[in-house]
Amino acid sequence: LVLFHHVTLLSAAFCSSRIAAALSMASTASSGEQRNTSTVTSRPQEKQEAKPSVSHIFDTLEYGPAPEAPNVVYAWLDDHKREFGHFINNQWVKPEGRKTYETTNPATGEKLASTIQGNSEDVDVAVKAARKAFDSWSKLPGHVRARHLYSIARHVQKHARLLAVLESMDNGKPIRESRDCDIPLVARHLYHHAGWAQLMDTEMKEWAPIGVVAAIVPWNFPLMLLAWKVCPALAMGN
């Protein structure tokens, strides 16, 4: 019994010491948390900018900030010295004695580049080059023409941001319209009509290319409407 009582006392003492140590650690942690809390609460709160209300957005109809910047477009324009001729037979042509047109950003009036105004002689040169290309292009199998259209579509997607910003600056339209509508539709038309070319031999056996095709494109959707007119013509071998 004495031995049992002695062991019991030792156990009680050991437990008491562990409890005391635990209480001491808890007290230290609590005081530390209080110090940290006091330190945090003593920091000045950052001033948050007030978000515009729904009524303010509807009154102003302001567009949100866009991550696109014109620096890439400016670099591309500078590479061409901001002077553009006609693109005929896979090369830029600048015939002498032609009138020029100053292209500006309608939204800001900023001059972007100078372009050459074509005449009947330039049209004849372009048609002659197109007729020569028609001889080989029209004889290609449909799936080969499709590969070319697919390649152009992928390059449009690769340079979509450059094309979107350039289209916005040339038209003076919001970036969201050219970025989210115009350029994606250009790529989709190329992909869609590449499918036409692939199916021409089986689904459109009675169809045949007619030759050189001329298209008139307005100013408000120049790249997208160019794709509308050029893609079906190229897909069918014109």
MIKE-752157 format. One record per residue (C-alpha): x, y, z; residue in one letter. Coordinates in pm, whole numbers, padded with zeros to 5 digits, always signed. Each point is the difference from the previous one (the first is absolute). Example, Ala and Ser with C-alpha at 12.3 -4.5 7.8 and 13.67 -1.06 7.14 Angstrom:
// residues 2
+01230-00450+00780a/+00137+00344-00066s/
// end
This chain:
// residues 238
+00000+00000+00000l/+00283+00237+00089v/+00168-00080-00331l/-00331+00048-00181f/-00056+00329+00182h/+00351+00115-00090h/-00048-00083-00366v/-00336+00175+00002t/+00157+00315+00141l/+00277-00010-00261l/-00259-00040-00275s/-00205+00284+00140a/+00308+00220+00023a/+00105-00091-00354f/-00348+00075-00132c/-00009+00327+00190s/+00332+00105-00149s/-00118-00090-00354r/-00324+00189+00052i/+00189+00301+00133a/+00234-00008-00298a/-00292-00024-00240a/-00175+00288+00171l/+00319+00204-00018s/+00038-00068-00373m/-00365+00086-00060a/+00043+00323+00192s/+00308+00090-00202t/-00174-00076-00328a/-00303+00199+00108s/+00209+00303+00089s/+00184-00035-00331g/-00327-00007-00192e/-00114+00306+00190q/+00323+00178-00095r/-00039-00106-00362n/-00362+00106+00003t/+00087+00335+00145s/+00274+00036-00260t/-00233-00086-00286v/-00278+00222+00122t/+00242+00286+00037s/+00088-00006-00374r/-00174+00263-00208p/-00262-00149-00231q/+00060+00037-00372e/-00240+00230-00177k/-00212-00192-00248q/-00117+00168-00317e/-00374+00027-00029a/-00144-00214-00276k/-00235+00171-00243p/-00367-00063+00058s/-00224-00169-00253v/-00180+00328-00069s/+00335+00172-00067h/+00099-00269-00250i/-00331+00033-00184f/+00027+00381-00001d/+00355+00010-00138t/+00009-00328-00198l/+00377-00003+00048e/+00205-00296-00116y/+00220-00176+00250g/+00381+00006-00028p/+00147-00216-00276a/+00338-00174+00027p/+00076+00057-00369e/+00260+00264-00075a/+00088+00156-00338p/+00378-00036+00037n/+00010-00321-00206v/-00203+00165-00275v/+00229+00303+00000y/+00303-00228-00030a/-00158-00183-00295w/-00087+00328-00172l/+00352+00131+00057d/+00148-00318-00152d/-00185+00094-00319h/+00102+00366+00036k/-00371+00077+00022r/-00026-00007-00379e/-00198-00273-00174f/-00038-00079-00366g/-00197-00277-00170h/+00051-00361+00102f/+00016-00184-00335i/+00146-00342-00073n/+00122-00043+00358n/+00198+00324+00012q/-00051+00368+00075w/-00013+00213-00315v/+00045+00378+00006k/-00040+00137-00350p/+00113+00356-00057e/-00226+00294-00072g/-00293-00125+00210r/-00214+00206+00231k/+00024-00081+00369t/-00259-00011+00273y/+00073+00081+00363e/-00158-00263+00225t/-00094+00140+00341t/-00157-00132+00316n/-00359+00135-00012p/-00020+00001+00380a/+00307+00219+00055t/+00096+00145-00339g/+00348-00153+00032e/+00174-00075-00328k/+00075-00371-00032l/+00147-00047-00349a/-00007+00105-00363s/-00155-00227-00263t/+00022+00010-00378i/-00313+00059-00203q/-00018-00246-00287g/-00099+00070-00361n/-00093-00211-00302s/+00360-00095-00066e/+00034-00141+00351d/-00323-00196-00044v/+00134-00152-00321d/+00320-00109+00176v/-00199-00160+00283a/-00238-00181-00237v/+00289-00130-00209k/+00170-00141+00310a/-00330-00154+00118a/-00059-00170-00334r/+00346-00151+00010k/-00057-00129+00353a/-00342-00137-00100f/+00160-00250-00238d/+00171-00184+00286s/-00236+00080+00290w/-00312-00129-00174s/+00169-00333-00078k/+00090-00072+00362l/-00207-00270+00175p/-00257+00137+00243g/+00177-00134+00307h/+00321+00179-00106v/-00182+00333-00032r/-00155-00073+00339a/+00344-00034+00157r/+00093+00346-00125h/-00320+00149+00143l/+00054-00179+00331y/+00352+00142+00014s/-00124+00355-00059i/-00263-00047+00272a/+00259-00112+00252r/+00221+00298-00083h/-00296+00233+00049v/-00054-00153+00344q/+00370+00023+00080k/+00006+00373-00076h/-00355+00069+00116a/+00096+00273+00248r/+00207+00192-00255l/-00277-00022-00258l/-00270+00098+00251a/+00184+00310+00121v/+00090+00102-00357l/-00361-00047-00111e/-00123+00212+00291s/+00248+00278-00074m/-00078-00004-00372d/-00379+00001+00056n/-00022+00199+00321g/-00216-00273+00152k/+00015-00141+00357p/+00259-00270+00055i/-00261-00244+00129r/-00174+00004-00338e/+00309-00080-00205s/+00150-00233+00263r/-00315-00197+00084d/-00183+00011-00333c/+00191+00110-00311d/+00325-00196+00029i/-00156-00321+00139p/-00246+00005-00290l/+00286+00034-00248v/+00156-00319+00138a/-00336-00178+00007r/-00071+00085-00364h/+00338-00138-00100l/-00063-00322+00194y/-00355-00030-00132h/+00091+00040-00365h/+00299-00228+00040a/-00267-00262+00070g/-00167+00101-00328w/+00323-00068-00185a/+00033-00343+00160q/-00356-00097-00096l/+00001+00143-00349m/+00107-00326-00170d/-00277-00202+00169t/-00284+00237+00092e/+00035+00262-00277m/+00112-00201-00302k/-00195+00220-00242e/+00167+00316+00122w/+00299+00146-00182a/+00217+00310+00043p/-00080+00292-00228i/+00330+00189+00003g/+00116+00333+00137v/-00241+00156+00249v/-00007+00370+00097a/-00152+00110+00330a/-00090+00342+00140i/+00042+00038+00374v/-00137+00295+00205p/+00197+00186+00259w/-00187-00095+00318n/+00088-00372+00006f/+00292-00022-00243p/+00167-00318+00118l/-00312-00195+00095m/-00187+00081-00323l/+00313-00078-00199l/-00008-00346+00153a/-00371-00036-00083w/+00072+00061-00369k/+00342-00158-00044v/-00047-00324+00197c/-00275-00163-00212p/+00175+00105-00321a/+00331-00154+00107l/-00168-00313+00135a/-00164-00069-00338m/+00325+00047-00191g/-00032+00360-00115n/
// end
